[in-house]
Amino acid sequence: MRYRQLTTGTLALGVLLLIDVLRVWLPGIITIFGQAASTPAELMGAFALGWFVLAMGAPAVVRRVGARPVTVVAAVALAVARLALTAAPGGHTQLWLATAGLLAGLVWLVGVAADTDRPVPGLALGFAVNAALHAVLDTVDLVWRGDWVAWLLSAVAVAVFLVGTAQPARHGGAGDARPGPADAPVGSADAPVGPGGGRAWLLAGPALLLAGMVALSPALARTGMSYLVAGDGVARSPLFGLAPVPVAVAGFLCAALTRPASGWGRAYGPVALLGGAVLFALDRGDLLLPAILLAAVGLGACLALTDDASQPASGTASAGTAGGSSASRRGYAVAAGMLVFALGAVGYYSAYDLGYPNAAVPVVVAVLIAAMAFTARPVVHWLPGPFPPLRAASAVTALALLAPVLADEVPVTSNRDGPPERLTVVAYNVRMGFGLDGRFDLTGLAQVVDRQRPDVVLLSEVDRAWLLNGGHDTLDVLSDRLGMPYVFGPAADPVWGDAVLSRWPVRDPRTLPLAAVGAPTGAQALAVTLDLGDGVRTAVVSTHLQPPPGKGPVVQARAVADFATRYAAGRPLVVGGDLNTEPGDEAFAEFTKVGLVDALAAARPLATSPADDPRQQIDHIFVSSGLTPGDPVAPRSTASDHLPVAVTVTLPPR
């Protein structure tokens, strides 16, 4: 029992480290390899898929060399890469470290699969603990923190993982404590491994994809909670936004670690998983929470259906030969499953560059998992896992419960002293929180914004849960660091869009979806009203225009200008964001035609992109004629690929 617990715990810890590496590697494809969107999406997809295809050769290496040496070497490489990434080196060093860690992690999984015919407990614990820790860390991983606590915890995790890996393998893996040839080399034809586990290993990659995208995503859970606050298609700062995470973790683990139902009761997991995937694919913010909870329970139940360690393995020579063949099949199964992970991730997120529908991707992955689980051979003599299910679920759930307890709640500034005479406005395209060097740099973003002492901040390219970008809730973390509550308007989907942060109470939020006119990524305009006290109110509109290929965003600019002026209805108005147009362009003129004034005119030319060598004037703030702009600046920073723009506007006399 001690061996089974050690093996299962080591597998869980290795999965956790691999997910940490993926949270660095996936964004690096866009921000480092992608070179600020100048690299074709097809080339980025080929780069991503190539490493998973390369890992398909690992089972042949394991069969020739043996599982143990391959597993140990790959584990050391994964551990070194993960620890080195804690320094967040940025640039190509970071990308290649993460790539090395990813490939090592894939090879390590193949080696572990050769010796482990019951991976479900380890995989389930790895997914659940990662989600709980991600929530406790406010969706900002240890990799990106870089302080001594991050180094210490990372070093402890790596050390425990290596110690567990170094223990001699015996008794055929985590789920097989039956006797076999004592001296057979691990991973050889006579290794004492059971014949099961192939289905579970095949589902490891697809399950990881749905866990990261939907079922066990703390950022998605908080985003779903934020839609329940305001309604009307917008999201606002929620109280206890991470509260659904412990529920999802508990449901997932209880379903994954307990004996599956018999008969038609086996269908509840596949049905729940499909239901959650369909709700997620509908791209509605108010459906995110039921999607998460259904997917979490369904995914856990599907994994339990593939937990087939009860099939007996003999210690005879012929059984040993069968065990060697099964070990090879398990290696190919996990490699193929991780390739499915890559295909699903690339297929889903490339749509935002190439413009094709992607809603079917999570549903197809869920169908694959559901079909594999439901058609699995029913477990007749179910063996308990290495950890008591309720005790394990309770421990991980208790960890997840710390997240909503420790989360900061951002207060709104009181306006009881009356309205201010001036407002400082900042508009910033934050590129999902990643700086020019590819590091997740919320500290840099918060510092450059906070130095302007803003009253209202308009954000573009806000990501709240994309697995491609590491699964962070960039908006909520920035809101906490700036001490400013937010309103979020979805554009590409419910977790990617634009936002307004304000020190003043916000009323009447509205969002206008904009016509795509050939642009692959969705766009919108988010309007809010600032309640400045004594009946004084100012309208603010945040947007990010997406020009069609080879043209300017004229159609969208016209729609935003009309929407903003109608929304303001004669009140003072501020419009800003990444408008992807320059002074003198036709799209720029659409704003001045309706009487808006270029608030940055006194500082022209004021280039904002690219941040390290600004040449384009594409980030703007416009104000209505009743507001007097002053002190326009574009402070230098490489925390994004754009510079922010800031201006102080004097309100009309009362």
N, C-alpha and C positions, 0 to 999 in steps of 0.2 A: 504493500500500500504506500509505503514511503517513496518507493521508486516511481510509482504511478503519479503521485502528487508532484514529485520533483520534475518529471518529464512534462506533465501538463502545465505546471507553472513556468517552466522554461519556454515552452511553446508560446504560452500567453505573453510572456515578457518579450520574446523575439518578435511576435506580431506587433506588439506595442511599439517597439523600436523601428520596425519596418514602416509602420504608419507614420511615425515621426519623420522618417526620411522622405516618404511620399509627400508629406505636407510642405517640404522644401523643394523637392524635385519637380512636382507638377507646376507650381507657379513659375519655376525657373525656365520652363519651356516657353512661356509667354514673355517674361520680363528680361531674360538674359539671352537665351537662344533666339527668341523671337525678335530681339532688337527693336523694341518699341513699335511693334506692329508692322515693321517693314519687311519681315520675312513671310513668304506665302504660307497660308494655313496648311496647305498640303505638305510642305516641307517640314513644318513643325510636327504634324501628325506622323509623318514617316520617322522622324527622329524619336518620337515617343514610342511608337510601336516596335522599332528596331531592337530595343533592349529586351523587350518581352519575347520577341521571336528568338533572339540569341539565347535566352534562358531555356528554350526548348531543347537545346543540346545538353543541358545539365544531367538529365537522367542517364544518357549514354556514358557520361563521365563517371557518375556514381556507380553504374553497373561494372565498369572496368576497374576503377580504383577502390571502390568500397564507399559506403555511406559515411562512415565515421570520419575519415580524414577530410572528405569534402565538406561535411557539416562543420567540423571544427574550424577549418581554414575560412570558410564563408562566414561563420559566426564572428570570428576575429575581425574580418574585413568590415562586416556590418557594424560591429561595435566601435571600431576606430573611426569609421566615417560618421557615425551618429555623434560621437563625442566631439569630433573636429567641427561638425556643423554648429555646435553650441557657440562657437566663436563668431558665427554669422559672418564669414569672410567676405561675402558678396562677390559679384562678378563671375567670371568663368571658373575661378577656383571653387566657388560655392556650387556652381552647376556640376562640375566634374566630380567633386566630392559626393554630392547627392546621387549622381549617376552611378558612381562606384558602390555606394551604399545600397542603392536599389538593386543593382545586378547581384551583389553579394547576398542581399536578402532573398532574392528569388532562388538563387542556387542553394542557400541555406534551407529554404522551404522544401526544395526537392530532396535534399539529403535527409531532412527530418521525416518526410513522407515515407522514405524507404524503410524506416525503423518504426513507424507509428501507424498502426491500423485503426486507431480510435482518436482522431484529431478534434472531434466536436467540442469536448470540454475545454481544451486549450484554446481553440479558435474563438469560442464564445466568450471565454474570460478575457482574451486579448482585446476583442472588439469592445466589450462592455467597460473594462477598466480604462481603455483609451478614451472612450466617450466621457466617463466620469471625470477623469483627470482634465480633459479638454474643457469641460464645463467649470470645474473648480478654478482653472487657470484663466477663466473669462475668455476662452477660445483663442488665447495667445499662448502658443506652445513654449515649453522651456527652451527650445532651440533659438527662439527669437528674443529671449529675455537677456541672456548673457551676463547676469550678475552672479555673485558667488553662490547663491542658493540654486540657481539653474545649473551651474557647474557641478555642485555637490550632488544634487538629485540625479543628474544625468550620469555622473560617475558611479553612483551607487547602483543605478539601474543596469548600466553596462557591466559592472563587476559581477552582480548577481547572475546576470544572463550568462556571462562567460563561465562562472563557476558551475552553473547548472549544465551547460553544454559540455564541460570537461568531465563530468561524471561518466563512468563507463556504462555503455548501453547494455541492457540485458533484459531477458524475459519478453522480448518481442515488441516492446513499445508501450505507450501509455495505457492502452486498454487491454493488453494481453499479458497476464502474469502466469501463463501456462508454461510448462517445461518444454525444452527443446534441446538441440545439440549444443552443449555448453561451450564448445570451442569453435563454433562456426563464426567466420568473420561477418561482421554486420554488413548487410547489403549484398552479400554473396548469395549464390544459389542455395546454400544450405542454412541461410540465416533463419532463426526461429521467429518469423513474423507471421501474423495471421493473414488470411486472404481478404479481409474486409477493408473498409476505409476509402475505397476508390471514389465512390460518389461524394463523400464528405470533402475529400481533397479537391475534387473537381469543382465543388461549389464554393471553395474558399475565396476565389477571386470574385465571382459574381456577388457573393454575400458581402464581401468587403466593399464593393461598389455601392450596393444599396444601403449598407450601413452608413457609409460616409456621406452619401447624397441625401438620404431620407431618414432611415429608421433610427440611427444613433447619432444624429447631428445636433449638438447643442446650439449652434448658431441658427439652424433652421427652426429649432424649438422656440428660441427667443423671438425670432422674426414672426413666427406664427402667433405667439402671444401678443406681439405689438400690433398685429392687425385686428385683434379683438378689442383694442382700446378705442379706436376711432371709427372703424368701418369706412364705408364710402370709398373703398379701394386705396386708402392710404394707411400708413402704419405710424404709431406714435410710441414714445418711450413707455414701456410697460413696467408695472411693479411685479417683482418676483418672476421676471421673464424666463428664468431657467428652471422654473418649477416643473415643467413637463419632463425634464431629463431623468430624474429618479424614477418616474413612473415608467418611462420607456425602457430604461435599463432593467428595472425589476421585471417587467413583462417579458423582455427578451430573454433574460437569464433563466427565469422560472420555466419558460417554454422550452429553452434549449437544453436544460440540464435534468429535466424530469422525464419519466417514461412517457412516450407518445401514446396517444389514444389508439384504440383498435377499431377495426371496421371503418364505417364511413366517418367516424369521428376523426380519422386521420386527415380529412379534408379541411378541417378548420384552419390549419396553418397556411396551406396554399391559398385558400380563399381569402384569408385576412391579408396575406402578402399582396395578392393581386389587387384587392380593394385599396390598400394603401398606395400602391404604385399608380393606379388609375387616378386617385384623388390628387396625388402629386403632379401627375402629368396634365391635369386640367389647368395648372398655372393660376390658381386662385389663392390669394393670401389667407382667406377665411377658412380654407380647407387644409391648410398645412398641418395643424395640430392633429385632426383625425387621421391624416395620412401618416404622420409619424407613429402614432400609437398603434394603428393597425399593422403598419409595416414592421414595427419592432416585434410585436407578438408573433406575427406570421413568419418572419425571418427566423426567429428562435425555434418555432415549432417545426419549420422545414428542416433546419439543421438537425433537430432531434430525430426526425424520421430517417435520416441517413446515418445515424449512429449505430452501425451494424457490427459492433465488436463481439456480439454474442455468438457469431459463427465460429465453431470450434476449429482449432488448428492442432494438428497432430505433431508429435515430435519425431515421426519417422522420416527417413531420408526422402521418400517420395513427397511427403508433405513439405519438407524443407525446400525441395525444388519448386513446388507450387508457391511457397512463400516468397522465394526469390523472384518468380515471375510477377507475383502480386506487388512486391516492392517496386519493381520497375514500372508497373502500370500506375501505381500511386504517384510515382515521380512524374510521369507524363501527365497524369490527371491534374496535379496541382500546377504544373507549368502551363497546361492548356487553360485551366481556370483563371490564372493570372493574366493570360493573353486575352481572355474574355473581358476581364477588368479593364485592360488597356483599350480594347476595341470599343467597349461601352463608354468609357470616359472620353476618348477622342471623338467618337461618333456623336455624343451628346453636346459637348462644348464647342466642337468645331462649327456647329450650326450657327453660332453667333458671329462667326467670321464669314461663313460661306452662304448663309441665308436659307437653308433648307429646314423643314419641320423636324423637330427632335423629340416631340412628346412621346413617340413610340418607344424610344430607347429604354427608359426605366421599366416600361410595361413588358417589353420583350425579355429583358433580363429577369424580371419577376416570373414570367411564364416559364423560362428555362429552369429556374430554381424550383418553382412549384411542381413542374412536371417530373423533374429528377427526384424530388422528395416524395411525391405521391406514389410514384411507381417503384419506389424502393421496396425491397423484400421486407415484409413485416417482421418485426423483432419478436421472437417467441420467448426466448429466455433472456430478458433484458438484464444487463449487469449494471449496478450502480456506478456512478462516476467516481473519480478519485477524490472529489470534494462533495460533502453533503449539499444537495441542491439549494435548499432553503437557507442554509448557513452562508454559502457562497454568494447567493443572490442578495441576502441581507447585508453582507459586508460591503459589496460593491455599491449597492443602493445607498447605504449610509455615507459612503464617500461622495456619491453624486448629490446627496442632500446638502452637503456643505456649499454647493454652488449657489443656490438661491439664498442661503443664509448669509454668505459672504459678499454677495453682489452689492455694488453701490447703487443707490437710487439718487438721481440727479434732481435737485430742487429747482423750481422756477423762481426767478427773481421777482420779488414783490414790486408792484408799481404803486404802492400806497403813498409814496412821496411825490407822486405826480409825474407827468410825462417828461422825458429828457428833452433837451434842446437839440441834440445831435445823435446820430446813429452811425456807428462804424460798421461797414459792410465788407465782408471778405467773400470772394468767389474762388473756388479751388477745385480743379480736377485732381483727385487724389490717387488715381490709377490703382484702385483696390487696396491701397495701403502700401504698395511696393515702390521703393525708390529706384533711381536710375541704376544702382548697382545690384538690383534684384533682392535686396533685403526687405523684410517686412518691417517698415520703419514708422510705426505710429507715433513714437516719441518725437521723431523729426517733424512729422506732420503737425502734431499738437503744438510743438514749440514755435514753429514759424507762424502758425495761426494765432497763438496766444500772445505773441509779441505785438500784434496789432490791437490788442484789447478790444476784440469785436463785440458788437451787440447782436449781430446776426451773421451766420455763415451759410453760404450756398455751396453745396458739394455736388460734384459730378463723378461718375464712375465709382459709385459706392457699391461694394460687394458685401453681402451679409451672410452667405452660406455656401458659395460655390466650392465644391470639393477641388476643382481645378486650381483655385487660389488658396487652398489650405484649409477651407472650412471655417474661416474666421468671420466674426461679426464686426467688421471694420467700423460700422457706424456707431454701434452701441459703445464700443471701447473708446472711440474718439469723443463721443458725447460725455462719457465718464471723465476723461482726462481734461476736457475743456470746461466741465461743469455746466453744460448747456443741453437741455432736453431737445429732442429731435422730432421732426415729422419726415416721413419717408414716402417717396412716390415711385412705384415700380415702373420700369421701362422695358428691359429685355424680358424679365420674368419677375415673379414676386420678391426675389432677393437681390436684384441688380437694378440700380436706377439712380435717382437723385434725391437730395435731402436738404432740409432747412434746419439749422440749429439756431436757437434763439434764447437770449437771456430774459426775454419778455414773454408774457402769456400769449399763446397762439390760438387763434379762433378760425373756424370755418375753412378747414383744409379741403382743397379740391385738386384733382389731377386730370389732365387732358392727354390721352394717348395721341401721339402724332403719327400721321401717315408715313409709312416706311419709304415710299418713293424710290425703291430700289436699294436702299441701305440695308445691310444684313442685320444690324443690331437695332432693337427697338428704341424708341425715344418717347419722351413725355414732357409735360410742363406741370410743375407742382406750384400751386398758389396757396398762400396762407395770409392771414391778417394778424399783425402784431397789435395787441392791446396795450397801449402805452399809458393808459390811465386817463381819467377825467374825460372820457369819450374820445380821446385822440387815438386814431387807428391808421396804420400804414400797411398797404398791400405789398407783398413780396412774392416774386415768382422765380423759381430755380429751374433751369433746363439745361439739356445737353443736346445740341442739334447734331444729327447724323447725316452728313451730305451723301447723296447718291454718287456712284462711281463717276469721276470726271466732272462733276458739277458742284455747284454751291447749294447749301440747304435753304433755297429760296422759299419753297413751299412750306417747310416747317417753320421758318422764321416768320412768315406771314401769319400762320396759324397761331404761333405763340404771341405775337404782337397784338392780334385781335383778341385772343383769350385774356391776356393780361389787362388790357384796357377795359374790357367789359367787366372783368372781375373787380377791378379797382373802383369802377363806377364813380370816378371823380375824386377819390381819395389819393393821397400821395402814393406813388408806386415806384418800386425798385425791381428791376429785372436783371438777372445775371447768370453767368455760367460759362461753360466751354461751348461757344457758339460756332466754332469751326468756320468763321468768316472774318475778313479783315476790313478795316475802314476803307470805304470806297466801293466795296463789293455790293452786288445787288441785294444779297441777303441782309447785309448790314443796314442798307437803306430802308428795309422793311420796318425796322424799329424807329428810325427817325421820322418816317412818314406819318406815324401815329402820334407824333409830338414828344417822343422820348428823347432825352439828351444823353450824349456820350459822356458819362461821368469821368472817364479817364482822359478826356481830350486835352487837358492842360499838360499832361505828361507825355503826349504822343511825340515820337513813336515809342510804344511801350510793349515790346515783344515779350511773349510768355512761353514760347515753345520752340525747340526743346529746352529743358531746364538748364542744361549745362552749357548751351550756346544758343540762347534765344534769338530767333530770327522771324518768327511769325507772331502777329498780333491777333490771336484767336480767342482769348479769354476776355470777357467784357462785363461791364456793369452799366446799365442804363437807368436813368431816373426820370420821373415826370417833371414838368416845368416848375412845379411848386417847390421842389427840393433844390438846395444849393450844394453841389459837390465840392469837395476840397481835399487836399493832400492825397492825390492818387499815387499809389506805389505798386510795384511788383517785386516784393522782397525775394532775394535770391535764396534758393534752397534746392537740393537734389533729392528731397524726400518723395518726390513724384517726378514724372516726366514733364509736367507743366509747372510754371510758377503761379503762385496765387496772385490775385489782384485785390487791392483794398482801397477803399475811399471812405471819407467821413462826409455825411450829408447833414446839412442843417435843415431842420424841419420848418415848415411855414409858421409864422407867428400866430399865436392863438388869439 
